[in-house]
């Protein structure tokens, strides 16, 4: 019964969040463009699929992914486990002894980014626009590697306790340099890929 109530509540919250999007789309269509929507029934069914799908996804996160992720994080950072797999000697653990944490962060960052539907949509469109010059899987793998390295670096920062602004400033400097030297046609795609990566699958994990 608790599952039914949780799903119903999540469904209502999803409807609340999706409704402004529907209002804006339909408002512009009728008030600005002043044209009827093609296949309105199909569009409404599609919105229904989106609402139900997002609701099920969010409930699934709460029931499975969040508890599982929390459990794995606690197990990977447990002193008993770290003492078994440590590579240094001494009374205290060093940053290198957390290598399983970095590896897990890398793997989870890579796999969730590969599974990100928003990134897949951008990769397919980029492949179409570039007449096949940009590979769908190539773009997804490149972005996934970037996310994986970033999450691993974030895990390292947490372990050593460095101030976060050092990493943010260094990241921005690196992005500025890459933007200057990268081919102009790839820059907008790179920024868009970074945006869509932080979406439904990657962020919760």
N, C-alpha and C positions, 0 to 999 in steps of 0.2 A: 504493500500500500504506500510505503514511503517513496518507492521508485515512481509510482504513478503521480503522487503529489509533486515530487521534485521535477518530473518531466513537464507537468502541467504548468508549474511556476516558471520553469525555464522557457517554455513555449510562449507564455505571456510576455516575459521580458524580451524575448527575441522579436515578437510582434511589435513591441514598443520601439525596439531599436531599428527595425527594418521599415516601419511605417514612414518616418521622415524621408527615407530614400525614395519610397514609392510616391510620396506627395510631391517631391521635387521633380521626379521624372515625369509623372503625369501632368503636373502643373506646367512645366516647360512645354510639354507636348501640346497641351490644349490652349494655354494662354499665350505662349510666345510663337511657337511654330504653327499653331492653329490647324493642325492636321490630326485626323483620327489615328489611333494606334492600330497597326497591322496585326491581325490575329490576337485580339484582346483576350480571348479565352485561353489561348496558349500562353500568353504572357502571365495571366493570373495564376494559371496552374504552375508555371515556372517559379513564381514568387512563393507559392505554397510549398513547392519542393525545397526551396531555399530555407524557408522558415522552419519546416519540420527537420530538414537535414542538419541545420545549425543547432537546433534544440537537442537532437540526439547526440550530436558531436560534443556539445557542452556537458551534457549529462554523463556521457562516456568518460570525458576528462575527469569529472569529479569522482566517478565511481572506480575508475581503473588507473588512468595515467598518472594523476596527481599522487595518489597513495603509493603507487609503484615507484615513481620517481623519487619521492621522499624516502622510501625505505632503502632504495639502492644508494642514495646519497649518504644516508646515515651509516650504511654498512661499509661503503668505500672509505669513509673518514673515521671509522671506529678505531680506537687505539689498538685493539687486539689484532685487527686485520692489518693495520699499517706496520705493526711490529713484526708480523710474519713475513711481509713482503719487502721490508725496508732494505736499502742497499748501502746505507751508511751505518757506522758504529758510533756509539755514544749514548748519553742519557736522553737527549732530546732529538726529535725528528727534524730532518732538514727538508727543504722544499722538494728535493729530488725524490724523496721517499713517497711522495704523493703521485708518482707517475701513473698509477692506475686511474686516478682521478682525471688527470690530463687526457689519458687515452679514452676514457669513457666520455668525457666532454667532447673530444674530437669526433668520436664515432656517432654520438647522438646528434651533434651539430650537422654532420655530413648527411646522415640518413634522413633526418627530419626535413632538411632543405631539399634534398632530392625528391621527397614525397610532397613538397609544398605545391598545391594546385595552382596558386597564383603565379609562382615562378614558371611552372609548366606552360601556362597560358601565354606569358610574356615570351618564353623561348620559342613557342610555336609561331607566334606572330612575328618575332624577329627573323625567324627562318623564312617565313613567307615574304616579308618585305625585302630581305636581302637576297632573294632568289636562291636560297640554299647556301649562301656564303657563310652564314652563321649557323652552326650545327645546334640542333635542339639539345642533344645530350651534352655536347661540348660546353654550351653556356650553363646548363644546369650543374655540371660537374665543377666548372670554374667557380661559380657562385657558392656551391656547397663546400668547396675546399676553403674559400675565404671565411665562410661562417664557422666552419670547424676550427680553423686556426684562431679565429677571434674568441670563440667560446673557451678554447683551451687556454688562451692567454688570459681571459677573464678569471678562469679557475686558478691559474698561477698567481694572479694579483691578489685574490682572496687568501690564498695560502700564505704568501709572504707579507701581506698587509700593506703593500705600496699604496700611496695616494692615487685615486682614480684619475685625477686631472692630468697626471703625467701621461697616462695612456691615451686619454682623449686628445691632448695637444699633439702628441706624436702621431696619432691616427689622422688627425686633420692635416698635419704637415705632409704626411705620406700621400693622402688623397689629393692635395693640391699639386704635388709634384707629378703624380700619375696623370692627373687631369691635363696638365700642361704638355706632357710628352705623348700622351695616348692619341691615336687617330681620332679626329673630330667626330666621326660617325659613331664611334663606340661609346663616347662619353655619356650621352643621354641614356643609352641602354644600360650602362653600368650603374648610373644613379637610380634608374627605375628598378633595376634588378635588386639593388640594395633595399629599396622601399618595399617591394612585394615579398621579399624574403621574410620580413617580420610580419607574418600573417597567421592564419588559423592553426597551422600545424607546428610551426617552429616556435612561436612565442610560448604556448603552454608548456611544451617540453623543456 
